[in-house]
C-alpha cells in the first residue's frame, strides 16, 4: 500500500499548500518574520498532521496527543503575535489547526471529503471581504426570515411523513409542506432580487427563475406587492407573465422527455397561448419602462402569516381535487386533468406522458395535459385578482381568456 499512502500524503500537502497560499497572500505586504505562519508553514503543518495520522492509525487516541502537542505551541505563537500587533482575530489559529486536522484526515479518512473540505475552507478564507460586506448590508428582519426558511426546510420538512394521513387519501403532509417551503423560497427570492437588481429588473428575473419551479406561487406572491404600491402594477404583471410563459415551456419539455409525440401534440396550442402572453408581457414591460413608480416599501421578506394562509388554501384545494377526481369515473381523464391543474400541472403532465408511452391514445393524453394547463391558468388568474386587486385581476383575467382562446382554437384546428 505505499502508493496509496503517498497519494494521501500528497493530498495532505496540497491542502496545506492551498490554505497557505491564501493566508500568505492575505499577509503578503507584511515583513518577513512578522507572520506566525505563511505558505511554507501551513504546508508543513498539513504534512505534520498527515504524518501524525499515519503514526496513530492503529492507536487513534495517540492523535489527540499529537493535536495537543501542535495546538499548544502554535496557539502560544498566535497569542504572542496578537499581543504585538493588537489583533483579536482567531482566524490564523483556526486555520492552522484546520490544516493539521485535514492533513491527518487525508491520511485516515475519505480523500474526496478531505479535498472538498480543504477547498471549502480556502474559499471561505478568501471571501472575507464579501462576507463582511454581506453582514453589514443585511438587516435583522432579513436574517430572521432566512433562518425561519431554513428551519422550515431543514428541521420541519424531514420529520413530516411522506404519505397520506387522512381517510380520503388526499393529504400528504410532506408534499404540502414542501410546496409551502417552495412558496416561501419564491417569496424570499423575489425580495432578494429586488434588493440586488432593482424593482423592475429584479422582479422580472425572479419571475423567470420562479416560473421554472412554480408559476402559481410567483403569481400570488408578486401580485400582493401591488396592494402595497399600485405603481408597481406593470413590473409585477410583466414578471408574472414571464413566469407563466416559462411554465408552459417547462410542461412541454417534461412531456417531451418521456414521450416526444405528446410534446409535439401539445406544442402548437401551448405555443399559441404563450405568444398571447408574450404580447401582453411586452406591453406591460414597455409600460413599466415609461412609468416612474414610487419606491416599493420592502418590508418582511417572508410574510409567514400569508404563507400559512396559502397552506390552508392548498389543503382545501387538494381535498376538492381528490373528491372530484374520484367522482369522474374511469373515463374522466380530461376531468381529472382539469381538476389536477387547479393545484399543479407537473403530476398530470408526467403521468399522461408516461401513459401515452405505454399505449394511451396520443390525443387523449395531450388533451388531459392541456386541460390541466387551462384550469391552472384560470386558477392563477383568480389568485392574481385575489391578492393583487381588481385591476390586476381584470388585466390578468383578460390575458388568460385570450390565451385560452388562442390555445383552444389551435388545438381544434389541428
C-alpha positions in Angstrom: 0.0 0.0 0.0 2.9 2.5 -0.3 1.4 4.1 -3.4 -1.9 4.9 -1.7 -0.1 6.3 1.4 2.0 8.5 -0.9 -1.2 9.7 -2.6 -2.8 10.5 0.7 0.3 12.4 1.9 0.4 14.3 -1.4 -3.2 15.3 -0.8 -2.4 16.5 2.7 0.5 18.6 1.3 -1.8 20.0 -1.4 -4.4 21.0 1.3 -1.8 22.8 3.3 -0.3 24.5 0.3 -3.8 25.7 -0.8 -4.6 27.2 2.6 -1.1 28.5 2.9 -1.3 30.3 -0.5 -4.4 32.1 0.7 -3.1 33.0 4.1 0.3 34.1 2.6 -1.5 36.3 0.0 -3.6 37.9 2.8 -0.4 38.9 4.6 1.8 39.4 1.5 2.7 43.0 2.5 3.9 42.0 6.0 7.7 41.9 6.6 9.4 38.6 6.9 9.4 37.2 10.4 6.3 39.2 11.4 3.9 36.4 10.4 3.3 33.3 12.6 2.5 31.2 9.5 2.7 31.6 5.8 2.6 29.4 2.7 5.5 27.2 3.8 4.4 26.9 7.4 0.8 25.9 6.5 2.1 23.3 4.1 4.4 21.9 6.7 1.5 21.9 9.3 -0.6 19.8 6.9 2.2 17.4 6.3 2.8 17.2 10.1 -0.9 16.3 10.5 -0.6 13.7 7.8 2.4 12.1 9.5 0.7 12.1 12.9 -2.3 10.5 11.2 -0.1 7.7 9.9 1.5 7.2 13.3 -1.8 6.9 15.1 -3.7 4.7 12.5 -3.5 1.8 14.9 -3.9 3.8 18.1 -6.3 6.7 17.4 -6.1 8.2 21.0 -2.4 9.0 20.1 -3.7 11.5 17.6 -5.3 13.5 20.4 -1.9 13.9 22.0 -0.4 14.9 18.6 -3.0 17.5 18.1 -2.5 18.9 21.6 1.3 18.9 21.1 0.8 21.0 18.0 -2.0 23.3 19.2 -0.2 24.5 22.4 2.9 25.9 20.8 1.1 27.2 17.7 -1.5 28.8 19.9 1.2 30.4 22.0 2.9 31.9 18.9 -0.5 33.2 17.7 -1.2 34.7 21.2 2.2 36.4 21.2 1.7 37.8 17.7 -1.8 39.1 18.7 -0.3 41.0 21.6 2.4 42.6 19.4 0.0 43.6 16.7 -3.1 44.3 18.7 -5.1 41.9 16.7 -8.0 39.9 18.3 -8.7 37.7 15.3 -8.7 33.9 15.8 -8.7 33.1 12.1 -4.9 32.3 12.0 -5.2 29.9 14.9 -8.2 28.1 13.5 -6.7 27.9 10.0 -3.5 26.3 11.4 -5.4 23.7 13.4 -7.7 23.0 10.5 -4.7 22.4 8.2 -3.3 20.0 10.8 -6.6 18.1 11.1 -7.3 18.0 7.4 -3.8 16.7 6.8 -4.5 13.9 9.2 -7.9 13.2 7.7 -6.5 13.0 4.2 -4.4 10.1 5.5 -7.0 8.4 7.7 -10.4 9.2 6.1 -12.1 9.8 2.7 -9.8 11.6 0.3 -12.7 13.2 -1.6 -14.1 14.6 1.6 -10.7 15.9 2.7 -10.1 17.6 -0.6 -13.6 19.2 -0.6 -13.1 20.4 2.9 -9.8 22.0 2.0 -11.2 23.8 -1.0 -14.2 25.0 1.0 -12.0 26.2 3.9 -9.8 28.1 1.4 -12.8 29.7 -0.3 -14.3 30.8 3.0 -11.0 32.4 4.0 -10.7 34.1 0.6 -14.1 35.6 0.7 -13.5 37.6 3.9 -14.5 41.0 2.4 -17.6 39.6 0.7 -18.9 38.0 3.8 -18.2 41.1 5.9 -19.9 43.3 3.4 -22.9 40.9 3.4 -23.2 41.2 7.2 -23.0 44.9 7.0 -25.7 45.1 4.4 -28.3 42.6 5.8 -31.0 43.7 8.2 -32.2 41.7 11.2 -35.6 41.1 9.6 -33.9 39.7 6.5 -31.7 37.4 8.6 -34.6 36.3 10.7 -36.7 35.5 7.6 -33.8 33.4 6.2 -33.4 31.5 9.5 -37.2 30.8 9.5 -37.0 29.5 6.0 -34.0 27.2 6.9 -36.0 25.8 9.9 -39.0 25.2 7.7 -36.7 23.3 5.2 -34.0 21.6 7.3 -35.8 20.9 10.6 -39.6 20.5 9.9 -39.7 19.1 6.4 -37.6 15.9 7.0 -39.7 14.8 10.0 -43.1 15.0 8.2 -44.5 11.7 6.9 -44.3 11.4 3.1 -47.6 9.6 2.9 -51.3 10.4 3.1 -52.7 10.6 6.6 -56.4 11.2 6.0 -59.3 8.9 5.3 -59.7 10.3 1.8 -56.1 9.5 0.8 -55.6 13.2 -0.2 -53.4 14.9 2.4 -49.7 14.2 2.3 -48.0 16.4 5.0 -44.6 16.2 3.4 -45.8 17.3 -0.1 -47.9 20.1 1.4 -45.1 21.5 3.5 -42.7 21.1 0.5 -44.9 23.4 -1.5 -45.1 25.8 1.4 -41.3 25.9 1.6 -41.3 26.5 -2.1 -43.7 29.4 -1.8 -41.5 30.9 0.9 -38.4 30.4 -1.2 -40.0 32.3 -4.1 -41.2 34.9 -1.7 -37.7 35.4 -0.3 -36.1 35.1 -3.8 -38.2 37.9 -5.2 -37.3 40.1 -2.2 -33.6 39.4 -2.7 -33.8 40.0 -6.5 -35.4 43.4 -5.9 -32.8 44.4 -3.4 -29.9 43.4 -5.7 -31.1 44.4 -9.2 -33.9 46.9 -8.6 -37.7 46.5 -8.7 -38.4 46.2 -12.4 -35.5 44.0 -13.5 -35.4 42.2 -10.1 -39.0 41.2 -10.4 -38.6 40.1 -14.0 -35.5 38.0 -13.2 -37.2 36.4 -10.1 -40.3 35.7 -12.2 -38.4 33.8 -14.9 -36.5 31.8 -12.3 -39.6 31.2 -10.2 -41.5 30.0 -13.2 -39.2 27.1 -13.6 -40.4 25.8 -10.2 -43.9 27.1 -9.7 -45.6 29.9 -11.6 -48.6 29.6 -9.3 -46.6 30.7 -6.3 -44.9 33.5 -8.3 -48.4 34.8 -9.2 -49.8 35.3 -5.7 -46.5 36.3 -4.0 -45.8 39.0 -6.6 -49.4 40.1 -7.0 -49.7 41.0 -3.4 -47.0 43.7 -3.9 -49.5 45.7 -5.9 -51.6 46.2 -2.8 -48.5 47.7 -1.1 -47.8 50.0 -4.0 -50.1 50.3 -7.0 -47.4 52.0 -9.1 -45.5 48.7 -9.5 -48.5 47.1 -11.3 -46.8 47.0 -14.7 -43.5 45.4 -13.5 -45.4 42.8 -11.4 -47.6 41.9 -14.4 -44.5 41.6 -16.6 -42.8 39.2 -14.1 -45.9 37.1 -13.6 -46.5 36.7 -17.3 -42.8 35.7 -17.7 -43.4 33.0 -15.1 -46.5 31.8 -17.0 -44.6 31.5 -20.3 -41.7 29.6 -18.6 -44.3 27.3 -17.0 -45.7 26.4 -20.5 -42.2 25.7 -21.8 -41.5 23.6 -18.8 -44.6 21.5 -19.3 -43.6 20.8 -23.0 -40.1 19.8 -22.0 -41.3 17.5 -19.3 -43.7 15.7 -21.6 -41.0 15.6 -24.3 -38.5 13.9 -22.0 -40.9 11.0 -21.6 -43.0 10.9 -24.8 -41.9 13.2 -27.6 -45.0 12.7 -29.6 -47.1 14.1 -26.8 -44.9 17.1 -26.6 -45.4 17.6 -30.4 -49.1 17.5 -30.0 -49.1 19.9 -27.0 -46.6 22.4 -28.6 -48.9 24.2 -31.1 -51.7 25.1 -28.6 -49.3 25.9 -25.8 -47.2 28.0 -28.3 -50.2 30.0 -29.4 -51.1 30.7 -25.7 -47.5 31.7 -25.0 -47.5 34.1 -27.9 -50.6 35.9 -26.5 -48.9 36.1 -23.0 -45.7 37.3 -24.6 -47.5 40.1 -26.3 -49.1 41.1 -23.0 -45.7 40.9 -21.3 -44.0 43.1 -23.8 -46.8 45.7 -23.5 -46.5 45.7 -19.7 -42.7 45.9 -19.9 -42.9 49.0 -22.1 -45.4 50.5 -19.7 -43.1 49.8 -16.8 -40.2 51.4 -18.6 -42.2 54.6 -19.3 -43.6 54.8 -15.8 -41.8 56.3 -12.8 -43.1 54.4 -9.9 -42.5 55.4 -6.3 -40.2 53.0 -4.4 -41.8 49.8 -3.2 -41.6 49.5 0.5 -39.7 46.3 1.1 -40.7 45.0 4.5 -40.8 41.4 5.6 -39.2 39.1 3.0 -41.1 36.2 4.5 -44.7 37.1 5.5 -45.3 33.9 7.4 -48.9 34.5 8.1 -49.6 34.9 4.4 -47.7 31.7 3.6 -49.6 29.7 6.2 -52.8 31.1 4.8 -51.7 29.8 1.4 -51.0 26.4 3.0 -54.6 26.3 4.3 -56.0 27.1 0.9 -53.7 24.4 -0.6 -55.1 21.8 1.7 -58.6 22.8 0.8 -57.9 22.5 -2.9 -56.3 19.1 -2.5 -59.3 17.8 -0.8 -61.6 19.2 -3.5 -59.4 17.8 -6.3 -59.5 14.4 -4.7 -63.2 14.4 -4.4 -63.7 15.5 -8.0 -61.2 13.0 -9.4 -62.8 10.1 -7.7 -66.2 11.2 -8.9 -65.1 11.5 -12.5 -65.1 7.8 -13.2 -62.7 5.7 -15.2 -63.3 7.6 -18.5 -62.8 11.0 -17.0 -59.2 11.7 -17.9 -60.0 15.1 -19.2 -61.9 15.9 -16.0 -59.0 14.5 -14.0 -56.6 16.7 -15.9 -58.7 19.8 -15.4 -59.1 19.1 -11.6 -55.3 18.3 -11.2 -54.4 21.6 -12.9 -56.1 23.6 -10.2 -53.2 22.7 -7.9 -50.2 21.7 -10.2 -49.6 20.7 -13.8 -46.5 18.6 -13.4 -48.0 15.4 -11.9 -50.7 15.1 -14.6 -48.1 16.0 -17.3 -45.8 13.3 -16.2 -48.5 10.7 -15.7 -50.2 11.3 -19.0 -46.9 11.3 -21.0 -46.0 8.0 -19.4 -49.4 6.6 -20.1 -49.1 7.6 -23.8 -45.7 6.0 -24.0 -47.3 2.7 -22.8 -50.4 2.8 -25.0 -52.8 5.6 -24.2 -54.2 7.4 -27.2 -51.9 10.4 -28.0 -54.7 13.0 -28.4 -56.3 11.9 -25.1 -53.1 12.2 -23.2 -52.3 15.6 -24.8 -55.9 16.8 -24.1 -55.7 15.9 -20.4 -52.5 17.8 -20.1 -53.9 20.8 -21.9 -57.0 20.7 -19.7 -54.7 20.9 -16.7 -52.9 23.9 -18.2 -56.2 25.6 -18.9 -57.5 25.2 -15.3 -54.1 26.1 -13.9 -54.2 29.4 -15.9 -57.7 30.1 -14.6 -56.6 29.4 -11.0 -53.6 31.7 -11.4 -55.8 34.5 -12.7 -58.1 34.1 -9.7 -55.1 34.2 -7.4 -53.8 37.3 -9.2 -57.2 39.0 -8.6 -57.5 37.9 -5.0 -54.0 39.1 -4.0 -53.4 41.9 -6.4 -56.8 43.6 -6.5 -59.5 44.3 -9.2 -57.3 46.0 -11.8 -54.7 43.3 -11.7 -57.5 40.7 -11.9 -59.1 42.3 -14.9 -55.8 42.5 -16.8 -54.6 39.0 -16.0 -58.1 37.6 -16.5 -58.4 39.2 -19.9 -55.0 37.9 -21.0 -55.8 34.4 -19.6 -59.1 34.4 -21.6 -57.2 35.5 -24.8 -54.5 32.8 -24.3 -57.1 30.1 -23.6 -59.0 31.1 -26.8 -55.9 31.0 -28.9 -54.8 27.7 -27.5 -58.2 26.1 -27.9 -58.7 27.2 -31.4 -55.2 25.9 -32.4 -56.0 22.6 -30.7 -59.4 22.2 -32.5 -57.9 23.3 -35.8 -55.2 20.7 -35.6 
